[in-house]
């Protein structure tokens, strides 16, 4: 079932828009150009997982084929690599004692109930993009973990971010650290650890915009979103949130009306001004756990949550310019609001974030299914299709060169043909546990496995 507006003038305008959009190539539908030389945050500079096309980007790979370089990464971490100025930055946490390793699969119960044993080292690594040579490493924090974690996760779940001048590293229950690009610590902010839902820990990644670093920390005690000065680390503002189970990364949405910070939430989806003021909110009938991160395409902001144990698994497309409470009155549908373009009640993944490529919105479900909807209207193009031969998924899908890629927890990547018909074009296997979302820069694809960082490229072919 899909809920859309029924206003005739808007439908006519939408039809005209569809005709225009149908004439555009996928690259012309993107809101702004992606800087092909950098990948500055989780899912890229635009937060949409779409890389700039490049003939050197690999169409196939293995543990040996099209491997430009690989390095061993000590410890545990599911943060994604980020890139600026030909340098790759990555985080990990190394324990002095043996502890329960992260494992794949769905966990519908509690986390690892006790904090990991022994002294741990919260590490930041920098590598040369072209050679894989380690340029520097820094130990941000040393000590014993004070909180438990999710069985699939690690104490380095958050992806760092950069503005091209400084590196901002978040270890969600420990602190926020700022380095220059040569590894000098410029400032740090301790984060007081709080009890989280089911003892799963923190995971939301930081974002930086116009001299401010935004951090979200939803927990069971005192949830908040805050902005810190990028140069000094001084807290500019902090806004309390009535949320408990959010691990989504905030999204800085630069639209035709204004720039705002969109944050998903179980109770309310919300948007804040760059000064922390609430712009709009609404009850999106979200699932109990909110993990997918908001992003934008076609002038719309997509918000989703799809906990597998919940009947509510919505995807919502929001138009720019909203204000106030958008929650529908009794007897009304959410999409009756002029700022809700469309609403699908049962089309959202659990851990992964959706992908818009061209005119289509693709959903990769954790249990190994893939679906396609019209990104502009929400109408189903094709329903759930099984990804064979195997696979459960945590990493979000990505796209480039007219192909979609889905990396399973077993390290098997499915290459899928975009468009209205489902087709698996190929599979490529790295034969190791993979939960981190890959990164794309220039002619290189960076994939983090449980023990390695691969740089894949076919530029020499």
RAFENMO-V15822 format. One record per helix or strand of 2 or more residues. SS is the DSSP state (a for helix, b for strand). FROM is the first residue (numbers start at 1). LEN is the number of residues. If there is no record, write none. Layout:
SS|FROM|LEN  SS|FROM|LEN
//
This chain:
b|2|3  a|8|15  a|26|4  b|67|6  b|82|3  b|87|9  b|119|10  b|134|11  b|161|2  b|166|6  b|175|6  b|185|6  a|197|3  b|207|3  b|212|6  b|223|7  b|235|7  b|251|4  b|259|5  b|269|4  b|278|5  b|295|3  b|300|5  b|315|5  b|324|2  a|334|3  b|340|5  b|355|3  b|360|6  b|369|6  b|380|7  b|398|3  b|403|5  b|412|6  b|424|6  b|439|3  b|444|5  b|452|5
//
